Amino acid sequence: MCEQVMMQRWEVIVGVCGGLATIIGTSAYFVNAAKKITKSVEDVQEGVKCMLRAAMLNTYYKHHDEDTITQYEFENFEFQYKAYKALKGNSFIDKVHEDVVKWEITNG
């Protein structure tokens, strides 16, 4: 009788350990997948920030000699600036933004 109880306990222990190993293995897989996804998202965010910065600088250098900007371009510049800052873009573009908001806004 005692051997049977010991055998049952051993089977329970082995079953629990097997279940834990499966859970740990599966968790490791999902953690690794989440890390890859996070890295991919960070890479995309960096790319978007670069594109936004390039677009804002393009607008800036296109108009900085006249210190004027069309309403449409100004609104687009503001959307780009807000998106850039929401993505935690650095302060480099802040000086450019400070200049642009001082420019005359035209209809044409």
SVG drawing of the C-alpha trace seen along z (x, -y; Angstrom):
<svg xmlns="http://www.w3.org/2000/svg" viewBox="-5 -88 24 90">
<polyline fill="none" stroke="black" stroke-width="0.4" points="0.0,0.0 2.8,-2.4 4.6,-1.8 1.4,-2.5 0.9,-5.9 4.6,-6.8 4.2,-5.9 1.1,-8.0 2.8,-11.0 5.8,-10.5 3.5,-10.5 1.9,-13.8 5.3,-15.3 6.5,-14.3 3.2,-15.6 3.5,-19.0 7.2,-19.3 6.3,-18.5 3.5,-21.1 5.9,-23.7 8.5,-22.9 5.9,-23.4 4.7,-26.7 8.3,-28.0 9.2,-26.9 6.1,-28.5 6.6,-31.7 10.2,-32.0 8.9,-31.7 6.4,-34.4 8.9,-36.7 11.3,-36.3 8.6,-37.0 7.5,-40.1 11.1,-41.4 11.4,-41.0 8.1,-42.8 9.2,-45.6 12.4,-46.0 10.6,-46.1 8.2,-48.8 11.2,-50.8 12.9,-50.6 9.7,-51.8 9.4,-54.7 12.9,-55.7 12.3,-55.6 9.1,-57.7 11.0,-60.2 13.7,-60.5 11.1,-61.0 9.2,-63.6 12.4,-65.4 13.4,-65.4 10.0,-66.6 10.1,-69.5 13.6,-70.5 12.6,-70.4 9.8,-72.8 12.0,-75.0 14.8,-75.3 12.3,-75.8 10.9,-78.9 13.5,-80.2 14.8,-82.9 11.4,-84.6 10.1,-83.8 6.7,-83.0 4.8,-79.8 1.4,-78.8 -1.4,-78.0 -1.5,-74.4 2.2,-73.9 2.1,-75.5 -0.7,-73.2 1.2,-70.2 4.4,-71.3 2.5,-71.6 1.0,-68.0 4.5,-66.7 6.0,-68.6 3.4,-67.2 3.9,-63.7 7.7,-64.0 7.5,-65.2 4.9,-62.4 7.6,-59.9 10.0,-61.6 12.0,-63.3 14.9,-65.3 15.1,-69.1 17.0,-69.7 13.7,-70.4 12.5,-72.8 14.6,-75.6 13.3,-75.1 9.8,-75.1 10.4,-78.3 11.5,-80.0 8.6,-78.7 5.9,-79.8 7.2,-83.4 6.9,-83.4 4.1,-85.1 1.4,-82.7 0.0,-83.2 -3.0,-81.8 -1.2,-80.9"/>
</svg>
